[in-house]
Amino acid sequence: MRIIAVDDEFIALEEFEDTCRSLGIEDEIVKFNNPLDALGYVAKNKVDIAFLDIEMPVIKGIELARRMKALSKNIRVIFTTGYSDHALEAFSVDAVDYVLKPYSPEAIKKAYDKALLVRDAVDENHIFIKTFGFFDVFVDGKPVNFSSAKSKELLALLVDRNGGIISTEQAVSILWEGRAYDETVQSLFRKVLKSLRASLEEAGISDILIDNRNQRSVDKSKFTCDYYDFLEKGKNENTKYFGQYMEQYPWAKETRAQIDEMYK
């Protein structure tokens, strides 16, 4: 989970983080005292919960929430403010809670717990990733088109890792096996990653990719996948495995062998 806190007062941001830590909240907390910086961060990173002040220069908290929601419909917004007269307007942007300053730790914990109960706005089967046979991604039953075969393969590799994090060097060693890890191949990887982001953005599913500096993974909560279902539920009448797994990728043979063993 990732939380952002936006307030034009540095002291308020520090107090907020101290309160969260005292409550045992161990999620990543990213603090901003400039609303525009926070907005740029949400545009490039997955954010689960946003604690926003309302009275701020440049952009008011209500407008900031609207813009964040346009970038990420599943972001949960909680307002922390010293003014009670914005409550009605705050809930017009589907705020999870409205916490008045000075707040108690209990008020923050209550708002945080409410945010955890809010379900994503993505339908359960909205995004389906198929791995048995050949790798493909479907949105509402329609296949996603990737602008390059290598970008599709990068996503397949991340799915294969079952939510685990892959560094640039690890990805390069698999996608371009045998090539030296030099500036040329690193530049090539950056182009592939950019292409993948563009394809996912065009399909409206950019939030399945978690991209944080040199660490990439997939957010398993955003899609269904035949491989993940098999790992969770085992062999059943709905399993459509016939000894093939991501057949277009040689590196997938190791996982296929593990599936074969489990399938027996």
C-alpha positions in Angstrom: 0.0 0.0 0.0 1.2 3.5 -0.7 -0.1 6.7 1.0 0.5 10.3 0.0 0.0 13.2 2.3 -0.5 16.7 0.9 -0.3 19.8 3.1 1.3 23.2 2.6 2.6 23.1 6.2 5.8 20.9 6.7 5.0 20.5 10.4 1.6 19.1 9.6 3.1 16.5 7.2 5.7 15.4 9.8 2.9 15.1 12.5 0.8 13.1 10.1 3.6 10.6 9.5 4.4 10.4 13.2 0.8 9.7 13.9 0.6 6.9 11.3 3.7 5.2 12.6 2.5 5.4 16.2 -0.7 3.6 15.0 1.4 0.8 13.5 0.6 1.8 9.9 3.6 0.6 8.0 2.6 1.5 4.5 4.9 3.7 2.4 4.1 7.4 3.0 5.1 10.0 0.5 4.7 13.6 1.6 4.2 16.7 -0.5 3.8 20.4 0.4 3.2 21.3 -3.2 -0.1 20.0 -4.7 1.3 20.1 -8.2 4.1 17.8 -7.2 1.6 15.4 -5.7 -0.5 15.5 -8.9 2.6 14.7 -11.0 3.4 11.8 -8.7 -0.1 10.3 -8.9 0.2 10.5 -12.7 3.2 8.2 -12.7 2.8 6.0 -9.6 0.1 3.8 -8.1 -1.3 5.5 -5.0 -3.9 3.8 -2.7 -4.8 6.5 -0.2 -4.4 10.3 -0.4 -4.7 12.4 2.8 -5.3 16.0 1.5 -5.5 19.3 3.2 -8.2 21.5 1.7 -7.0 25.1 2.1 -3.8 25.2 0.1 -2.2 27.7 -2.4 -2.1 26.9 -6.1 -4.7 24.2 -6.0 -7.4 23.7 -3.3 -7.7 20.2 -1.9 -11.2 19.6 -3.5 -9.9 20.4 -7.0 -6.7 18.4 -6.3 -8.9 15.4 -5.5 -10.9 15.7 -8.7 -7.7 15.8 -10.8 -6.3 12.8 -8.9 -9.5 10.8 -9.4 -9.3 11.6 -13.1 -5.8 10.1 -13.2 -6.5 7.1 -10.9 -10.2 6.2 -10.3 -9.3 3.8 -7.4 -7.4 6.3 -5.3 -9.1 6.8 -1.9 -9.3 10.4 -0.7 -9.4 11.5 2.9 -9.4 15.2 3.8 -7.7 16.6 6.8 -8.6 20.2 7.5 -9.2 22.8 10.1 -12.4 24.0 8.4 -15.7 22.2 8.8 -17.6 24.1 6.1 -16.1 22.1 3.3 -17.6 18.8 4.3 -20.4 18.7 1.8 -18.2 19.7 -1.1 -15.6 17.1 0.0 -18.0 14.2 -0.3 -19.0 15.4 -3.8 -15.6 13.9 -4.9 -16.4 10.6 -3.2 -14.1 11.3 -0.2 -13.8 8.3 2.1 -13.7 10.5 5.2 -13.3 14.1 6.5 -11.0 14.6 9.5 -10.9 17.9 11.3 -7.7 19.3 12.7 -6.4 19.1 15.3 -7.1 15.4 14.9 -6.6 12.5 17.2 -4.7 9.3 16.3 -8.0 7.5 16.6 -9.6 9.7 13.9 -6.8 9.0 11.5 -7.0 5.2 12.2 -10.7 5.2 11.7 -10.4 7.0 8.3 -7.6 4.7 7.3 -9.6 1.6 8.1 -12.6 3.0 6.2 -10.3 3.5 3.1 -9.2 -0.2 3.3 -12.8 -1.3 3.1 -13.5 0.6 -0.2 -13.3 -1.8 -3.1 -11.7 -0.9 -6.4 -13.9 0.4 -9.2 -12.6 -2.3 -11.5 -15.0 -5.2 -12.1 -13.7 -8.6 -11.0 -13.3 -9.9 -14.6 -12.7 -6.6 -16.3 -9.1 -7.5 -17.0 -8.1 -11.2 -17.7 -4.6 -12.3 -18.3 -4.2 -15.7 -20.1 -1.0 -17.7 -19.6 -2.1 -21.3 -20.3 -1.3 -21.8 -24.0 0.0 -18.4 -25.3 0.3 -15.3 -23.2 -2.5 -12.7 -23.9 -4.2 -9.8 -22.1 -8.0 -9.1 -22.4 -10.0 -6.1 -21.4 -13.8 -6.8 -21.4 -13.1 -9.8 -23.6 -11.1 -7.9 -26.2 -7.3 -8.6 -26.6 -4.9 -5.8 -25.8 -2.6 -4.7 -28.7 1.0 -4.2 -27.8 3.1 -1.9 -30.0 6.1 -4.2 -29.6 6.5 -7.9 -29.0 9.2 -7.2 -26.4 7.0 -4.9 -24.3 4.4 -7.7 -24.2 7.1 -10.1 -23.2 8.1 -7.8 -20.4 4.6 -7.8 -19.0 4.5 -11.6 -19.4 7.7 -11.9 -17.3 6.2 -9.7 -14.6 3.0 -11.8 -14.5 5.2 -15.0 -14.4 6.9 -13.6 -11.2 3.5 -13.7 -9.4 3.7 -10.1 -8.1 7.4 -10.3 -7.3 9.7 -7.4 -8.0 12.1 -7.5 -11.0 15.0 -5.1 -11.4 16.2 -3.7 -14.7 19.2 -6.0 -14.7 17.2 -9.1 -13.9 14.7 -8.3 -16.7 17.5 -7.6 -19.2 19.3 -10.9 -18.4 16.1 -12.8 -19.3 14.7 -10.8 -22.2 18.1 -10.4 -23.9 19.8 -13.5 -22.6 23.6 -13.4 -23.2 23.9 -9.7 -23.8 26.2 -7.6 -21.8 24.5 -5.3 -19.3 25.8 -2.1 -20.8 24.3 1.3 -21.6 23.1 0.2 -25.0 20.9 -2.6 -23.6 19.7 -0.4 -20.7 18.6 2.2 -23.2 16.8 -0.6 -25.2 15.0 -1.7 -22.0 13.9 1.9 -21.3 12.3 2.1 -24.7 10.5 -1.3 -24.2 9.3 -0.1 -20.8 8.0 3.1 -22.3 6.2 1.1 -25.0 4.6 -1.1 -22.4 3.4 1.9 -20.4 1.9 3.4 -23.6 0.1 0.2 -24.5 -1.4 -0.3 -21.1 -2.4 3.4 -20.9 -4.2 3.1 -24.3 -6.1 0.0 -23.0 -7.0 1.9 -19.9 -5.3 -0.6 -17.6 -2.0 1.2 -16.7 -2.6 0.6 -13.0 -1.8 -3.1 -13.3 1.9 -2.1 -13.6 3.8 -1.0 -10.6 6.8 0.9 -11.7 9.0 2.4 -8.9 12.5 3.4 -10.1 14.5 0.2 -10.6 11.7 -2.0 -9.4 8.8 -3.3 -11.4 5.9 -5.7 -10.6 2.3 -6.2 -11.3 -0.6 -5.4 -9.0 -2.3 -8.8 -8.7 -5.5 -7.2 -7.2 -6.2 -5.4 -10.5 -6.8 -8.5 -12.8 -7.7 -12.2 -12.9 -5.3 -14.7 -14.3 -5.6 -18.4 -15.0 -2.2 -19.2 -13.6 -2.9 -17.3 -10.3 -6.3 -19.1 -10.0 -4.6 -22.4 -10.4 -2.0 -21.6 -7.7 -4.8 -20.5 -5.4 -7.4 -23.1 -6.0 -5.5 -26.0 -7.5 -6.9 -28.3 -10.3 -10.6 -28.1 -10.7 -13.3 -28.3 -13.4 -12.6 -24.7 -14.5 -8.8 -25.3 -15.0 -7.9 -25.0 -18.7 -4.4 -26.3 -18.6 -3.2 -28.7 -21.3 0.5 -28.8 -20.6 1.2 -25.4 -22.2 2.2 -22.2 -20.5 3.3 -18.9 -22.2 4.5 -21.0 -25.1 6.0 -18.1 -27.0 8.6 -17.5 -24.3 11.5 -20.0 -23.7 12.2 -18.7 -20.2 8.7 -19.8 -19.2 9.6 -23.5 -19.3 10.8 -23.5 -15.7 7.3 -22.3 -14.4 5.6 -24.8 -16.8 7.6 -27.6 -15.2 6.4 -26.5 -11.8 2.8 -26.3 -13.0 3.1 -29.8 -14.5 4.3 -31.2 -11.2 1.4 -29.5 -9.3 -1.1 -30.6 -11.9 -0.2 -34.3 -11.4 
